[in-house]
Amino acid sequence: MKRGSMKLMLFAVVISTSANLTAQHSLEKIWQTDSTLKVPESVLYDAVARVLYVANIGGSPEEKDGNGSIAKVGLDGHIIDNYWITGLDAPKGMGLYKNLLYVANITEVVVIDIDKTSIVQRIPVEGSAFLNDVTVDSEGVVYVSDSRSNRVHRIANGTATVFLENIRNANGVLAVDRDLYILSDGRLLRADADMKLTTLAEGMDGSTDGIEMVIDDEFIVSCWSGIVYYVKANGSKEVLLDTRDQGMNSADIGYDEENRILYVPTFFKNSVFAYQLK
Protein backbone atom coordinates (compact mmCIF):
# COMPACT_ATOMS: atom_id res chain seq x y z
CA MET A 1 0.00 0.00 0.00
CA LYS A 2 1.30 3.43 -0.87
CA ARG A 3 2.15 5.79 1.96
CA GLY A 4 -0.37 8.35 0.64
CA SER A 5 -3.14 5.74 0.65
CA MET A 6 -2.18 4.76 4.20
CA LYS A 7 -2.48 8.40 5.33
CA LEU A 8 -5.88 8.75 3.68
CA MET A 9 -7.13 5.61 5.37
CA LEU A 10 -5.91 6.72 8.77
CA PHE A 11 -7.49 10.15 8.23
CA ALA A 12 -10.81 8.51 7.34
CA VAL A 13 -10.68 6.36 10.49
CA VAL A 14 -10.01 9.42 12.66
CA ILE A 15 -12.88 11.35 11.08
CA SER A 16 -15.24 8.37 11.43
CA THR A 17 -14.27 7.83 15.07
CA SER A 18 -14.66 11.53 15.84
CA ALA A 19 -18.11 11.61 14.24
CA ASN A 20 -19.22 8.58 16.27
CA LEU A 21 -18.02 10.18 19.50
CA THR A 22 -19.87 13.40 18.67
CA ALA A 23 -23.17 11.96 17.41
CA GLN A 24 -24.12 10.09 20.56
CA HIS A 25 -27.87 10.68 20.49
CA SER A 26 -30.68 10.48 17.97
CA LEU A 27 -34.46 10.78 17.66
CA GLU A 28 -36.71 8.10 16.21
CA LYS A 29 -40.24 9.14 15.27
CA ILE A 30 -43.00 7.24 17.08
CA TRP A 31 -46.18 9.01 15.95
CA GLN A 32 -47.73 12.29 14.96
CA THR A 33 -51.17 13.69 15.65
CA ASP A 34 -53.51 14.69 12.88
CA SER A 35 -53.32 18.32 11.79
CA THR A 36 -56.43 19.62 13.58
CA LEU A 37 -54.55 21.37 16.38
CA LYS A 38 -54.80 25.16 16.21
CA VAL A 39 -51.24 26.51 15.88
CA PRO A 40 -49.73 24.44 18.71
CA GLU A 41 -46.97 26.41 20.41
CA SER A 42 -46.25 24.35 23.50
CA VAL A 43 -46.74 20.79 24.74
CA LEU A 44 -46.50 19.59 28.34
CA TYR A 45 -46.39 16.01 29.60
CA ASP A 46 -48.44 15.22 32.71
CA ALA A 47 -46.95 12.09 34.30
CA VAL A 48 -49.81 11.73 36.79
CA ALA A 49 -52.76 12.06 34.40
CA ARG A 50 -50.79 10.32 31.61
CA VAL A 51 -51.81 12.94 29.07
CA LEU A 52 -50.35 15.80 27.06
CA TYR A 53 -51.53 19.40 27.29
CA VAL A 54 -51.06 21.42 24.11
CA ALA A 55 -51.30 25.22 23.99
CA ASN A 56 -53.13 26.22 20.81
CA ILE A 57 -52.51 29.84 19.82
CA GLY A 58 -55.58 29.67 17.58
CA GLY A 59 -54.87 32.90 15.69
CA SER A 60 -52.17 35.56 15.83
CA PRO A 61 -49.38 34.95 18.39
CA GLU A 62 -49.76 38.55 19.57
CA GLU A 63 -53.53 39.17 19.64
CA LYS A 64 -55.80 39.13 22.67
CA ASP A 65 -58.57 37.59 20.61
CA GLY A 66 -59.88 34.84 22.86
CA ASN A 67 -59.26 32.24 20.12
CA GLY A 68 -56.63 30.33 22.07
CA SER A 69 -57.22 27.00 23.76
CA ILE A 70 -55.60 24.14 25.61
CA ALA A 71 -55.99 20.72 24.02
CA LYS A 72 -55.64 17.30 25.62
CA VAL A 73 -53.79 14.67 23.61
CA GLY A 74 -53.34 11.00 24.48
CA LEU A 75 -49.92 9.40 24.71
CA ASP A 76 -50.78 7.48 21.55
CA GLY A 77 -51.17 10.71 19.56
CA HIS A 78 -54.97 10.68 19.59
CA ILE A 79 -56.46 14.15 20.16
CA ILE A 80 -58.84 13.73 23.09
CA ASP A 81 -60.21 17.28 23.18
CA ASN A 82 -59.00 20.19 21.08
CA TYR A 83 -60.97 22.62 23.24
CA TRP A 84 -60.44 21.34 26.77
CA ILE A 85 -59.97 24.96 27.93
CA THR A 86 -61.06 27.85 25.70
CA GLY A 87 -61.13 31.66 25.62
CA LEU A 88 -57.39 32.20 25.93
CA ASP A 89 -55.23 34.81 24.20
CA ALA A 90 -52.49 33.16 22.14
CA PRO A 91 -51.41 30.81 24.97
CA LYS A 92 -47.81 29.65 24.90
CA GLY A 93 -45.63 28.05 27.59
CA MET A 94 -47.10 25.94 30.38
CA GLY A 95 -46.00 24.74 33.81
CA LEU A 96 -47.55 22.18 36.14
CA TYR A 97 -47.67 22.15 39.93
CA LYS A 98 -49.83 19.59 41.70
CA ASN A 99 -53.27 19.97 40.07
CA LEU A 100 -52.67 23.47 38.71
CA LEU A 101 -51.65 24.27 35.16
CA TYR A 102 -50.00 27.68 34.63
CA VAL A 103 -50.22 29.15 31.11
CA ALA A 104 -48.53 32.23 29.59
CA ASN A 105 -51.31 34.37 28.13
CA ILE A 106 -49.54 37.40 26.54
CA THR A 107 -49.55 39.73 29.57
CA GLU A 108 -50.91 37.46 32.29
CA VAL A 109 -50.50 33.95 33.60
CA VAL A 110 -53.70 31.93 33.62
CA VAL A 111 -54.11 29.28 36.32
CA ILE A 112 -56.21 26.24 35.40
CA ASP A 113 -57.50 23.75 37.95
CA ILE A 114 -57.08 20.43 36.14
CA ASP A 115 -59.62 18.58 38.27
CA LYS A 116 -62.27 21.26 37.80
CA THR A 117 -61.38 21.87 34.13
CA SER A 118 -61.68 25.60 34.69
CA ILE A 119 -59.68 28.80 34.98
CA VAL A 120 -59.43 29.66 38.68
CA GLN A 121 -57.06 32.64 38.58
CA ARG A 122 -55.56 35.21 36.25
CA ILE A 123 -52.28 36.74 37.41
CA PRO A 124 -51.38 40.02 35.67
CA VAL A 125 -47.68 40.58 34.98
CA GLU A 126 -47.09 44.31 35.11
CA GLY A 127 -44.92 45.72 32.31
CA SER A 128 -45.02 42.52 30.27
CA ALA A 129 -45.52 42.51 26.50
CA PHE A 130 -45.08 38.94 25.19
CA LEU A 131 -45.02 36.29 27.90
CA ASN A 132 -43.61 33.12 26.44
CA ASP A 133 -42.44 30.16 28.50
CA VAL A 134 -43.38 28.99 32.00
CA THR A 135 -41.74 26.76 34.58
CA VAL A 136 -42.61 25.98 38.20
CA ASP A 137 -40.08 25.02 40.88
CA SER A 138 -40.53 22.40 43.59
CA GLU A 139 -42.01 24.98 45.97
CA GLY A 140 -44.66 26.14 43.54
CA VAL A 141 -42.90 29.37 42.53
CA VAL A 142 -43.62 30.23 38.90
CA TYR A 143 -41.16 31.74 36.43
CA VAL A 144 -42.30 33.20 33.12
CA SER A 145 -40.18 34.71 30.35
CA ASP A 146 -41.06 37.81 28.35
CA SER A 147 -39.40 37.78 24.94
CA ARG A 148 -40.22 41.40 24.16
CA SER A 149 -39.11 43.06 27.38
CA ASN A 150 -36.11 40.71 27.75
CA ARG A 151 -37.13 39.79 31.27
CA VAL A 152 -37.94 36.80 33.41
CA HIS A 153 -40.68 37.32 35.99
CA ARG A 154 -41.19 35.44 39.25
CA ILE A 155 -44.65 34.69 40.64
CA ALA A 156 -45.06 33.79 44.30
CA ASN A 157 -48.32 33.83 46.25
CA GLY A 158 -50.14 35.15 43.21
CA THR A 159 -47.91 38.22 42.78
CA ALA A 160 -45.52 38.78 39.88
CA THR A 161 -42.18 40.58 40.24
CA VAL A 162 -39.19 41.03 37.92
CA PHE A 163 -36.61 38.33 38.55
CA LEU A 164 -34.05 38.97 35.78
CA GLU A 165 -33.59 41.73 33.20
CA ASN A 166 -31.58 42.22 30.02
CA ILE A 167 -32.02 38.61 28.87
CA ARG A 168 -32.08 38.97 25.08
CA ASN A 169 -35.15 37.32 23.53
CA ALA A 170 -35.79 35.46 26.78
CA ASN A 171 -37.75 32.32 25.99
CA GLY A 172 -37.40 28.79 27.35
CA VAL A 173 -37.16 28.52 31.13
CA LEU A 174 -36.62 25.47 33.32
CA ALA A 175 -36.46 25.40 37.13
CA VAL A 176 -34.29 22.63 38.59
CA ASP A 177 -33.61 22.63 42.34
CA ARG A 178 -32.34 26.16 43.12
CA ASP A 179 -31.22 26.91 39.57
CA LEU A 180 -33.14 28.45 36.68
CA TYR A 181 -32.07 27.60 33.13
CA ILE A 182 -32.93 30.16 30.46
CA LEU A 183 -32.72 30.23 26.68
CA SER A 184 -31.61 33.56 25.29
CA ASP A 185 -30.96 34.27 21.63
CA GLY A 186 -29.08 31.03 20.89
CA ARG A 187 -27.55 30.68 24.35
CA LEU A 188 -28.25 28.47 27.36
CA LEU A 189 -27.88 30.39 30.61
CA ARG A 190 -28.08 29.34 34.24
CA ALA A 191 -29.16 31.65 37.06
CA ASP A 192 -28.34 30.46 40.57
CA ALA A 193 -30.20 31.31 43.77
CA ASP A 194 -28.34 34.64 43.94
CA MET A 195 -29.41 35.46 40.36
CA LYS A 196 -25.83 35.11 39.15
CA LEU A 197 -25.85 34.28 35.44
CA THR A 198 -23.53 31.77 33.77
CA THR A 199 -23.42 30.98 30.06
CA LEU A 200 -23.37 27.19 29.65
CA ALA A 201 -23.66 26.90 25.87
CA GLU A 202 -23.90 29.23 22.91
CA GLY A 203 -23.86 29.23 19.12
CA MET A 204 -27.26 27.62 18.67
CA ASP A 205 -29.85 28.94 16.22
CA GLY A 206 -31.09 32.29 17.51
CA SER A 207 -34.71 31.10 17.78
CA THR A 208 -34.08 28.95 20.87
CA ASP A 209 -37.50 28.08 22.27
CA GLY A 210 -38.04 25.08 24.56
CA ILE A 211 -35.79 23.34 27.08
CA GLU A 212 -36.03 20.02 28.91
CA MET A 213 -33.48 18.25 31.12
CA VAL A 214 -32.55 14.67 30.21
CA ILE A 215 -30.13 14.03 33.08
CA ASP A 216 -28.03 16.35 35.22
CA ASP A 217 -26.23 18.90 33.02
CA GLU A 218 -27.69 17.49 29.79
CA PHE A 219 -30.63 19.04 27.96
CA ILE A 220 -32.76 18.98 24.86
CA VAL A 221 -33.22 22.44 23.35
CA SER A 222 -35.65 23.26 20.56
CA CYS A 223 -35.50 26.20 18.18
CA TRP A 224 -38.63 27.62 16.58
CA SER A 225 -36.94 27.57 13.17
CA GLY A 226 -36.99 23.76 13.16
CA ILE A 227 -33.79 22.62 14.89
CA VAL A 228 -33.57 20.47 18.02
CA TYR A 229 -30.25 20.14 19.87
CA TYR A 230 -28.82 17.87 22.54
CA VAL A 231 -26.84 20.26 24.75
CA LYS A 232 -24.48 19.70 27.65
CA ALA A 233 -23.54 22.17 30.38
CA ASN A 234 -19.92 21.99 29.21
CA GLY A 235 -21.00 23.80 26.02
CA SER A 236 -21.04 20.85 23.63
CA LYS A 237 -24.08 20.34 21.41
CA GLU A 238 -25.32 18.07 18.65
CA VAL A 239 -28.22 18.41 16.23
CA LEU A 240 -30.93 15.83 16.84
CA LEU A 241 -33.47 17.14 14.34
CA ASP A 242 -33.55 19.68 11.54
CA THR A 243 -36.85 20.16 9.73
CA ARG A 244 -36.19 23.60 8.28
CA ASP A 245 -36.16 22.29 4.71
CA GLN A 246 -39.67 20.92 5.32
CA GLY A 247 -40.91 24.30 6.53
CA MET A 248 -41.77 22.71 9.87
CA ASN A 249 -41.17 24.48 13.15
CA SER A 250 -40.15 22.92 16.47
CA ALA A 251 -41.63 25.13 19.17
CA ASP A 252 -41.84 24.61 22.95
CA ILE A 253 -41.14 20.91 23.57
CA GLY A 254 -42.39 18.49 26.22
CA TYR A 255 -40.54 15.48 27.61
CA ASP A 256 -41.38 12.18 29.30
CA GLU A 257 -38.26 11.59 31.37
CA GLU A 258 -39.09 8.02 32.39
CA ASN A 259 -39.64 6.76 28.85
CA ARG A 260 -37.30 9.24 27.12
CA ILE A 261 -39.97 10.47 24.73
CA LEU A 262 -39.79 13.97 23.25
CA TYR A 263 -42.93 15.80 22.13
CA VAL A 264 -42.50 18.51 19.50
CA PRO A 265 -45.27 20.98 18.53
CA THR A 266 -45.00 22.07 14.90
CA PHE A 267 -46.77 25.45 15.11
CA PHE A 268 -48.14 26.23 11.59
CA LYS A 269 -48.24 22.51 10.67
CA ASN A 270 -50.90 22.09 13.39
CA SER A 271 -49.62 18.81 14.80
CA VAL A 272 -47.45 17.31 17.52
CA PHE A 273 -44.74 14.72 16.82
CA ALA A 274 -43.46 12.17 19.34
CA TYR A 275 -39.86 10.92 19.16
CA GLN A 276 -37.94 8.29 21.07
CA LEU A 277 -34.64 9.67 22.36
CA LYS A 278 -31.80 7.23 21.79
MARKEMI-351873 format. One record per residue (C-alpha): residue in three letters; chain; residue number from 1; z, y, x. Coordinates in nm, 3 decimals. Last residue first. Example, Ala and Ser with C-alpha at 12.3 -4.5 7.8 and 13.67 -1.06 7.14 Angstrom:
<nodes>
> r;c;k;pz;py;px
> ser;A;2;0.714;-0.106;1.367
> ala;A;1;0.780;-0.450;1.230
</nodes>
This chain:
<nodes>
> r;c;k;pz;py;px
> lys;A;278;2.179;0.723;-3.180
> leu;A;277;2.236;0.967;-3.464
> gln;A;276;2.107;0.829;-3.794
> tyr;A;275;1.916;1.092;-3.986
> ala;A;274;1.934;1.217;-4.346
> phe;A;273;1.682;1.472;-4.474
> val;A;272;1.752;1.731;-4.745
> ser;A;271;1.480;1.881;-4.962
> asn;A;270;1.339;2.209;-5.090
> lys;A;269;1.067;2.251;-4.824
> phe;A;268;1.159;2.623;-4.814
> phe;A;267;1.511;2.545;-4.677
> thr;A;266;1.490;2.207;-4.500
> pro;A;265;1.853;2.098;-4.527
> val;A;264;1.950;1.851;-4.250
> tyr;A;263;2.213;1.580;-4.293
> leu;A;262;2.325;1.397;-3.979
> ile;A;261;2.473;1.047;-3.997
> arg;A;260;2.712;0.924;-3.730
> asn;A;259;2.885;0.676;-3.964
> glu;A;258;3.239;0.802;-3.909
> glu;A;257;3.137;1.159;-3.826
> asp;A;256;2.930;1.218;-4.138
> tyr;A;255;2.761;1.548;-4.054
> gly;A;254;2.622;1.849;-4.239
> ile;A;253;2.357;2.091;-4.114
> asp;A;252;2.295;2.461;-4.184
> ala;A;251;1.917;2.513;-4.163
> ser;A;250;1.647;2.292;-4.015
> asn;A;249;1.315;2.448;-4.117
> met;A;248;0.987;2.271;-4.177
> gly;A;247;0.653;2.430;-4.091
> gln;A;246;0.532;2.092;-3.967
> asp;A;245;0.471;2.229;-3.616
> arg;A;244;0.828;2.360;-3.619
> thr;A;243;0.973;2.016;-3.685
> asp;A;242;1.154;1.968;-3.355
> leu;A;241;1.434;1.714;-3.347
> leu;A;240;1.684;1.583;-3.093
> val;A;239;1.623;1.841;-2.822
> glu;A;238;1.865;1.807;-2.532
> lys;A;237;2.141;2.034;-2.408
> ser;A;236;2.363;2.085;-2.104
> gly;A;235;2.602;2.380;-2.100
> asn;A;234;2.921;2.199;-1.992
> ala;A;233;3.038;2.217;-2.354
> lys;A;232;2.765;1.970;-2.448
> val;A;231;2.475;2.026;-2.684
> tyr;A;230;2.254;1.787;-2.882
> tyr;A;229;1.987;2.014;-3.025
> val;A;228;1.802;2.047;-3.357
> ile;A;227;1.489;2.262;-3.379
> gly;A;226;1.316;2.376;-3.699
> ser;A;225;1.317;2.757;-3.694
> trp;A;224;1.658;2.762;-3.863
> cys;A;223;1.818;2.620;-3.550
> ser;A;222;2.056;2.326;-3.565
> val;A;221;2.335;2.244;-3.322
> ile;A;220;2.486;1.898;-3.276
> phe;A;219;2.796;1.904;-3.063
> glu;A;218;2.979;1.749;-2.769
> asp;A;217;3.302;1.890;-2.623
> asp;A;216;3.522;1.635;-2.803
> ile;A;215;3.308;1.403;-3.013
> val;A;214;3.021;1.467;-3.255
> met;A;213;3.112;1.825;-3.348
> glu;A;212;2.891;2.002;-3.603
> ile;A;211;2.708;2.334;-3.579
> gly;A;210;2.456;2.508;-3.804
> asp;A;209;2.227;2.808;-3.750
> thr;A;208;2.087;2.895;-3.408
> ser;A;207;1.778;3.110;-3.471
> gly;A;206;1.751;3.229;-3.109
> asp;A;205;1.622;2.894;-2.985
> met;A;204;1.867;2.762;-2.726
> gly;A;203;1.912;2.923;-2.386
> glu;A;202;2.291;2.923;-2.390
> ala;A;201;2.587;2.690;-2.366
> leu;A;200;2.965;2.719;-2.337
> thr;A;199;3.006;3.098;-2.342
> thr;A;198;3.377;3.177;-2.353
> leu;A;197;3.544;3.428;-2.585
> lys;A;196;3.915;3.511;-2.583
> met;A;195;4.036;3.546;-2.941
> asp;A;194;4.394;3.464;-2.834
> ala;A;193;4.377;3.131;-3.020
> asp;A;192;4.057;3.046;-2.834
> ala;A;191;3.706;3.165;-2.916
> arg;A;190;3.424;2.934;-2.808
> leu;A;189;3.061;3.039;-2.788
> leu;A;188;2.736;2.847;-2.825
> arg;A;187;2.435;3.068;-2.755
> gly;A;186;2.089;3.103;-2.908
> asp;A;185;2.163;3.427;-3.096
> ser;A;184;2.529;3.356;-3.161
> leu;A;183;2.668;3.023;-3.272
> ile;A;182;3.046;3.016;-3.293
> tyr;A;181;3.313;2.760;-3.207
> leu;A;180;3.668;2.845;-3.314
> asp;A;179;3.957;2.691;-3.122
> arg;A;178;4.312;2.616;-3.234
> asp;A;177;4.234;2.263;-3.361
> val;A;176;3.859;2.263;-3.429
> ala;A;175;3.713;2.540;-3.646
> leu;A;174;3.332;2.547;-3.662
> val;A;173;3.113;2.852;-3.716
> gly;A;172;2.735;2.879;-3.740
> asn;A;171;2.599;3.232;-3.775
> ala;A;170;2.678;3.546;-3.579
> asn;A;169;2.353;3.732;-3.515
> arg;A;168;2.508;3.897;-3.208
> ile;A;167;2.887;3.861;-3.202
> asn;A;166;3.002;4.222;-3.158
> glu;A;165;3.320;4.173;-3.359
> leu;A;164;3.578;3.897;-3.405
> phe;A;163;3.855;3.833;-3.661
> val;A;162;3.792;4.103;-3.919
> thr;A;161;4.024;4.058;-4.218
> ala;A;160;3.988;3.878;-4.552
> thr;A;159;4.278;3.822;-4.791
> gly;A;158;4.321;3.515;-5.014
> asn;A;157;4.625;3.383;-4.832
> ala;A;156;4.430;3.379;-4.506
> ile;A;155;4.064;3.469;-4.465
> arg;A;154;3.925;3.544;-4.119
> his;A;153;3.599;3.732;-4.068
> val;A;152;3.341;3.680;-3.794
> arg;A;151;3.127;3.979;-3.713
> asn;A;150;2.775;4.071;-3.611
> ser;A;149;2.738;4.306;-3.911
> arg;A;148;2.416;4.140;-4.022
> ser;A;147;2.494;3.778;-3.940
> asp;A;146;2.835;3.781;-4.106
> ser;A;145;3.035;3.471;-4.018
> val;A;144;3.312;3.320;-4.230
> tyr;A;143;3.643;3.174;-4.116
> val;A;142;3.890;3.023;-4.362
> val;A;141;4.253;2.937;-4.290
> gly;A;140;4.354;2.614;-4.466
> glu;A;139;4.597;2.498;-4.201
> ser;A;138;4.359;2.240;-4.053
> asp;A;137;4.088;2.502;-4.008
> val;A;136;3.820;2.598;-4.261
> thr;A;135;3.458;2.676;-4.174
> val;A;134;3.200;2.899;-4.338
> asp;A;133;2.850;3.016;-4.244
> asn;A;132;2.644;3.312;-4.361
> leu;A;131;2.790;3.629;-4.502
> phe;A;130;2.519;3.894;-4.508
> ala;A;129;2.650;4.251;-4.552
> ser;A;128;3.027;4.252;-4.502
> gly;A;127;3.231;4.572;-4.492
> glu;A;126;3.511;4.431;-4.709
> val;A;125;3.498;4.058;-4.768
> pro;A;124;3.567;4.002;-5.138
> ile;A;123;3.741;3.674;-5.228
> arg;A;122;3.625;3.521;-5.556
> gln;A;121;3.858;3.264;-5.706
> val;A;120;3.868;2.966;-5.943
> ile;A;119;3.498;2.880;-5.968
> ser;A;118;3.469;2.560;-6.168
> thr;A;117;3.413;2.187;-6.138
> lys;A;116;3.780;2.126;-6.227
> asp;A;115;3.827;1.858;-5.962
> ile;A;114;3.614;2.043;-5.708
> asp;A;113;3.795;2.375;-5.750
> ile;A;112;3.540;2.624;-5.621
> val;A;111;3.632;2.928;-5.411
> val;A;110;3.362;3.193;-5.370
> val;A;109;3.360;3.395;-5.050
> glu;A;108;3.229;3.746;-5.091
> thr;A;107;2.957;3.973;-4.955
> ile;A;106;2.654;3.740;-4.954
> asn;A;105;2.813;3.437;-5.131
> ala;A;104;2.959;3.223;-4.853
> val;A;103;3.111;2.915;-5.022
> tyr;A;102;3.463;2.768;-5.000
> leu;A;101;3.516;2.427;-5.165
> leu;A;100;3.871;2.347;-5.267
> asn;A;99;4.007;1.997;-5.327
> lys;A;98;4.170;1.959;-4.983
> tyr;A;97;3.993;2.215;-4.767
> leu;A;96;3.614;2.218;-4.755
> gly;A;95;3.381;2.474;-4.600
> met;A;94;3.038;2.594;-4.710
> gly;A;93;2.759;2.805;-4.563
> lys;A;92;2.490;2.965;-4.781
> pro;A;91;2.497;3.081;-5.141
> ala;A;90;2.214;3.316;-5.249
> asp;A;89;2.420;3.481;-5.523
> leu;A;88;2.593;3.220;-5.739
> gly;A;87;2.562;3.166;-6.113
> thr;A;86;2.570;2.785;-6.106
> ile;A;85;2.793;2.496;-5.997
> trp;A;84;2.677;2.134;-6.044
> tyr;A;83;2.324;2.262;-6.097
> asn;A;82;2.108;2.019;-5.900
> asp;A;81;2.318;1.728;-6.021
> ile;A;80;2.309;1.373;-5.884
> ile;A;79;2.016;1.415;-5.646
> his;A;78;1.959;1.068;-5.497
> gly;A;77;1.956;1.071;-5.117
> asp;A;76;2.155;0.748;-5.078
> leu;A;75;2.471;0.940;-4.992
> gly;A;74;2.448;1.100;-5.334
> val;A;73;2.361;1.467;-5.379
> lys;A;72;2.562;1.730;-5.564
> ala;A;71;2.402;2.072;-5.599
> ile;A;70;2.561;2.414;-5.560
> ser;A;69;2.376;2.700;-5.722
> gly;A;68;2.207;3.033;-5.663
> asn;A;67;2.012;3.224;-5.926
> gly;A;66;2.286;3.484;-5.988
> asp;A;65;2.061;3.759;-5.857
> lys;A;64;2.267;3.913;-5.580
> glu;A;63;1.964;3.917;-5.353
> glu;A;62;1.957;3.855;-4.976
> pro;A;61;1.839;3.495;-4.938
> ser;A;60;1.583;3.556;-5.217
> gly;A;59;1.569;3.290;-5.487
> gly;A;58;1.758;2.967;-5.558
> ile;A;57;1.982;2.984;-5.251
> asn;A;56;2.081;2.622;-5.313
> ala;A;55;2.399;2.522;-5.130
> val;A;54;2.411;2.142;-5.106
> tyr;A;53;2.729;1.940;-5.153
> leu;A;52;2.706;1.580;-5.035
> val;A;51;2.907;1.294;-5.181
> arg;A;50;3.161;1.032;-5.079
> ala;A;49;3.440;1.206;-5.276
> val;A;48;3.679;1.173;-4.981
> ala;A;47;3.430;1.209;-4.695
> asp;A;46;3.271;1.522;-4.844
> tyr;A;45;2.960;1.601;-4.639
> leu;A;44;2.834;1.959;-4.650
> val;A;43;2.474;2.079;-4.674
> ser;A;42;2.350;2.435;-4.625
> glu;A;41;2.041;2.641;-4.697
> pro;A;40;1.871;2.444;-4.973
> val;A;39;1.588;2.651;-5.124
> lys;A;38;1.621;2.516;-5.480
> leu;A;37;1.638;2.137;-5.455
> thr;A;36;1.358;1.962;-5.643
> ser;A;35;1.179;1.832;-5.332
> asp;A;34;1.288;1.469;-5.351
> thr;A;33;1.565;1.369;-5.117
> gln;A;32;1.496;1.229;-4.773
> trp;A;31;1.595;0.901;-4.618
> ile;A;30;1.708;0.724;-4.300
> lys;A;29;1.527;0.914;-4.024
> glu;A;28;1.621;0.810;-3.671
> leu;A;27;1.766;1.078;-3.446
> ser;A;26;1.797;1.048;-3.068
> his;A;25;2.049;1.068;-2.787
> gln;A;24;2.056;1.009;-2.412
> ala;A;23;1.741;1.196;-2.317
> thr;A;22;1.867;1.340;-1.987
> leu;A;21;1.950;1.018;-1.802
> asn;A;20;1.627;0.858;-1.922
> ala;A;19;1.424;1.161;-1.811
> ser;A;18;1.584;1.153;-1.466
> thr;A;17;1.507;0.783;-1.427
> ser;A;16;1.143;0.837;-1.524
> ile;A;15;1.108;1.135;-1.288
> val;A;14;1.266;0.942;-1.001
> val;A;13;1.049;0.636;-1.068
> ala;A;12;0.734;0.851;-1.081
> phe;A;11;0.823;1.015;-0.749
> leu;A;10;0.877;0.672;-0.591
> met;A;9;0.537;0.561;-0.713
> leu;A;8;0.368;0.875;-0.588
> lys;A;7;0.533;0.840;-0.248
> met;A;6;0.420;0.476;-0.218
> ser;A;5;0.065;0.574;-0.314
> gly;A;4;0.064;0.835;-0.037
> arg;A;3;0.196;0.579;0.215
> lys;A;2;-0.087;0.343;0.130
> met;A;1;0.000;0.000;0.000
</nodes>
